[in-house]
Amino acid sequence: MPSNAVERVRPQIRVDDVEPLYSGPPAYQLADWRRRVNAMYDAVRRSDAPQAAWQAWCETRRDLFQRHPVSPIASLRRAHYKGPITFAYDPDLRFQVDLLPADGPAEDVELGPDGRLSRRPVGVTVGLAPKLSTELTVYWIEGYGGGLFLPFKDATNGTQTYGGGRYLIDAIKGADLGLSRSGRLILDFNFAYHPSCAHNPDFVCPLAPPENTLAGPIQAGERL
């Protein structure tokens, strides 16, 4: 990668880039975390250099996990925490897919103290199977605001990655790479990441359903 590749990305959003870390009430700390995550993904979507954008994504997430007050990393571990750790970037695991409409009943997922999440299938990808042997279901999270949600499992779970799977899209949290210029959904497995419960047992997260399991290993994105 050229030495100036990262500079071609829109300005990297570091945790202390614009303002100091917010240390007020927990609800405002969470709002600050979400604001920074949304800014990070906005910078990625604006970039025309996927690998450089991924590098900035890795570095920005590392800053957030190490220093932000609502990081899923327990506070006593943050001083020595070096992650999140990722596989090397693999350009062959970046896809632009179409979506076929899907319909089905909503499924409720218990989230412990956070209550209950309801997800409903709304689309099936078209474009993954030639390389990955299967397609994935995209869900809509029901409730006020809602948002797209795409969790998945693969053959690395339990050994190289978290046993419960990883996320590609969680629009409520801002994790969404958007559309290509041709209007197709961008799914880049290099940006796959672990749910918070993989880092901290105090979190309860919605995991990937069996039907969103890829037979082979996806050695891209966040790893253990």
C-alpha positions in Angstrom: 0.0 0.0 0.0 1.5 3.4 -0.9 2.8 5.3 2.1 0.2 8.1 1.5 -2.8 5.7 1.2 -4.2 6.5 4.6 -4.0 10.2 3.9 -6.5 9.6 1.0 -9.2 8.7 3.6 -11.3 11.5 5.0 -9.9 12.8 8.2 -9.6 10.0 10.8 -12.0 10.5 13.7 -9.9 9.8 16.9 -11.4 9.9 20.3 -9.7 13.2 21.2 -9.9 14.6 17.6 -12.5 17.4 18.2 -13.3 17.5 21.9 -12.1 15.9 25.1 -13.6 12.7 26.3 -16.9 13.3 27.9 -17.0 12.3 31.6 -20.5 13.3 32.7 -23.5 11.0 33.4 -23.4 7.6 31.8 -26.2 8.3 29.3 -24.3 11.2 27.9 -21.1 9.1 27.7 -23.1 6.5 25.6 -24.4 9.3 23.4 -20.8 10.5 22.9 -19.6 6.9 22.0 -22.4 6.6 19.4 -21.6 10.1 18.0 -17.9 9.1 17.4 -18.8 5.7 15.9 -21.2 7.3 13.5 -18.5 9.8 12.5 -16.0 7.0 12.0 -18.3 5.1 9.6 -19.2 8.3 7.8 -15.5 8.8 7.1 -15.2 5.2 5.8 -18.2 5.7 3.5 -16.7 8.9 2.1 -13.4 7.2 1.3 -12.5 5.9 -2.2 -9.7 3.8 -0.8 -11.2 0.8 1.1 -8.0 -0.6 2.6 -6.9 2.8 3.8 -10.4 3.4 5.2 -10.1 0.0 7.0 -6.8 1.0 8.5 -8.3 4.2 9.9 -11.3 2.2 11.2 -8.9 -0.2 13.0 -7.0 2.7 14.6 -10.0 4.7 15.6 -11.7 1.7 17.2 -8.5 0.9 19.1 -8.5 4.5 20.5 -12.2 4.1 21.5 -11.7 0.7 23.2 -8.6 1.9 25.1 -9.8 5.3 26.3 -13.5 5.9 26.1 -15.4 5.7 29.4 -18.1 3.3 27.9 -15.7 1.0 26.2 -16.7 -2.6 26.5 -13.2 -3.3 27.8 -13.3 -3.4 31.6 -11.6 -0.3 33.0 -8.9 -2.2 34.8 -7.9 -3.9 31.5 -7.7 -0.8 29.3 -4.2 0.4 30.2 -2.7 -2.8 28.8 -5.3 -3.5 26.1 -3.8 -3.7 22.6 -6.9 -4.6 20.5 -9.2 -5.0 18.9 -7.1 -7.4 16.9 -7.9 -8.1 13.2 -7.0 -10.4 10.4 -4.9 -8.9 7.6 -7.0 -7.0 5.0 -8.3 -9.2 2.2 -9.7 -7.3 -0.8 -11.4 -10.5 -2.0 -13.8 -10.4 0.9 -15.4 -7.0 -0.1 -18.7 -7.4 -1.9 -21.4 -5.3 -3.5 -24.6 -7.2 -3.3 -28.2 -6.9 -4.4 -31.1 -7.7 -2.1 -34.1 -9.8 -2.7 -37.1 -9.0 -0.5 -37.7 -11.4 2.3 -40.6 -11.8 4.6 -41.1 -13.7 7.8 -42.2 -13.4 11.4 -40.3 -11.2 13.8 -38.1 -13.0 16.3 -37.7 -11.8 19.8 -34.3 -11.9 21.4 -33.9 -11.6 25.2 -31.2 -9.0 26.2 -31.2 -9.3 30.0 -31.3 -5.9 31.7 -31.8 -4.2 28.3 -35.1 -5.9 27.7 -36.0 -7.5 24.5 -35.1 -6.9 20.8 -37.3 -7.9 17.9 -35.8 -8.6 14.5 -37.6 -9.3 11.2 -36.1 -10.6 8.0 -36.4 -8.0 5.2 -33.9 -9.1 2.5 -31.6 -11.9 1.3 -28.3 -11.0 -0.4 -27.5 -11.8 -4.0 -23.8 -11.9 -4.8 -22.1 -13.8 -1.9 -22.8 -17.4 -2.9 -20.3 -17.6 -5.9 -17.4 -17.1 -3.4 -18.9 -18.0 0.0 -21.4 -20.8 -1.1 -24.4 -19.2 0.5 -26.3 -15.9 0.9 -27.1 -14.1 4.1 -30.4 -12.7 5.5 -30.6 -9.0 6.4 -32.9 -8.1 9.3 -34.8 -5.0 10.4 -34.7 -4.3 14.1 -38.3 -3.4 15.1 -39.3 -0.6 17.4 -38.8 3.2 17.4 -36.3 4.2 14.7 -35.4 0.6 13.8 -32.4 -0.2 11.6 -30.8 -2.8 9.5 -28.9 -5.7 11.2 -26.7 -8.3 9.7 -25.0 -10.8 12.1 -23.3 -13.9 10.8 -21.4 -17.0 11.8 -18.6 -18.8 10.0 -16.1 -21.6 10.5 -13.7 -19.5 12.6 -16.2 -19.1 15.4 -14.9 -20.6 18.7 -11.3 -20.8 17.6 -10.2 -17.6 15.8 -13.3 -15.5 16.4 -16.0 -15.2 19.0 -18.2 -18.3 19.2 -21.5 -16.4 18.9 -20.5 -14.8 15.6 -19.8 -11.3 14.4 -21.7 -8.3 13.0 -21.4 -6.7 9.5 -24.3 -4.2 9.9 -25.8 -2.7 13.0 -27.4 0.5 11.8 -28.6 1.5 15.2 -25.0 1.7 16.3 -23.9 3.4 13.0 -22.1 0.3 11.7 -23.1 0.5 8.0 -20.9 0.8 4.9 -23.8 2.1 2.8 -24.3 1.7 -0.9 -22.0 1.6 -3.9 -22.4 4.2 -6.7 -24.5 1.6 -8.5 -26.9 1.4 -5.6 -25.8 -2.0 -4.3 -25.2 -2.8 -0.6 -21.5 -2.9 0.4 -20.6 -5.9 2.6 -16.9 -5.9 3.5 -16.0 -8.7 5.8 -12.8 -6.8 6.7 -15.1 -4.6 8.8 -16.8 -7.5 10.6 -16.6 -7.0 14.3 -17.4 -8.8 17.6 -20.5 -7.8 19.6 -19.7 -6.2 23.0 -20.5 -9.4 24.9 -17.4 -11.0 23.3 -15.3 -8.5 25.3 -17.3 -8.2 28.5 -19.7 -10.7 30.0 -21.7 -7.8 31.5 -23.1 -7.2 28.0 -25.9 -9.3 26.5 -26.0 -9.1 22.7 -28.2 -10.5 19.9 -26.3 -13.2 18.2 -26.4 -14.6 14.6 -29.3 -17.1 14.0 -28.4 -20.5 12.5 -29.6 -19.6 9.0 -26.9 -16.9 8.8 -24.0 -19.3 9.0 -21.3 -19.5 6.3 -19.8 -22.9 5.9 -16.2 -21.8 5.4 -13.9 -19.6 7.4 -14.0 -15.8 7.0 -10.5 -14.8 7.9 -11.1 -11.1 7.8 -12.3 -8.5 10.3 -12.0 -8.7 14.1 -10.5 -11.8 15.6 -9.8 -13.1 19.1 
